[in-house]
Amino acid sequence: MLSVLRPLCLSLALSVPLVAPAQAERAQQGLLALFAPVQKGGPDRAARAEVKAAVKVALANPPRGRIWCVPFARAVSGVEIKGNAKTWWDQAKGRYARGHEPEVGAVMAFAASRAMPKGHVAVVSKVIDDRTVLVDQANWERNRITLDTVVVDVSAKGDWSQVRVANEAGSFGRTNPVKGFIYN
């Protein structure tokens, strides 16, 4: 089955619009890692299991009405911050550790932008490599929860300040500003 999926992943990664060759290669590696054999052990394995257990609970108890990123990220990560996603980074100061390295279970805090005036938050579900992660999130695709979505760091310094997020069609959309990661 892997031989069937690899060409599909390659075609998805290489057909990414507006992505430099190095970024397309990172995206390709991230997509291929999804289908690689699962390694036993490792520090991320237990953290990933915790995230997936929290996601399972959140999916079993959906909110009434619209699905939003903030309550989903709060439920999955345990980071007890309220308010619009754009405020999470500043609210976390002095309450939670913050940084610019992805870790499983950390909240990726997107900055407000023209396309996302209220910002966005997502929970890292897997670190693929130093510039590719998977996230679980709500309302990136309107009123839906999306799991293991590929996110690629496209910042010039490799500091996760600019990312591109895979969409439901498997291509990458606009560049989005990120403030950093909130750790619990």
C-alpha angles and dihedrals in degrees: 000000000000090000088058094047098046095066089047091051092046092051091048093049095043093048093057108131120233095005122131116237093255090051091048089052091051090048090049091052090048092052092046090051089061088067098039118111112275111252116227118236124359128134095270094054095072092041091050090050089053092050092048091048090052090047090052090054091047091050091049091053105042118179121250112256123358123016113230132191096232101061091040093052091045092051095046100040101034089229102144101211124131133195132058116337091245089067098051097088094054093040090053092059108113092003103065135018112261132194150138101258119091118237129178108267095021120127114241104217112208116203122235114268138168090270093043108031092171094044123229139249128206134173120238108237099176138005109221098178139324092293104029131064139162119232137193112216146157129231098008082117104038113276094345137112112227122196131207094002113178115243121185125199106230097171117130092234097042090241098129092246091126124036141170120216125209114241130213091273091058096249127109123253133203126330110266128201117238126194094199144264128312114210126206 
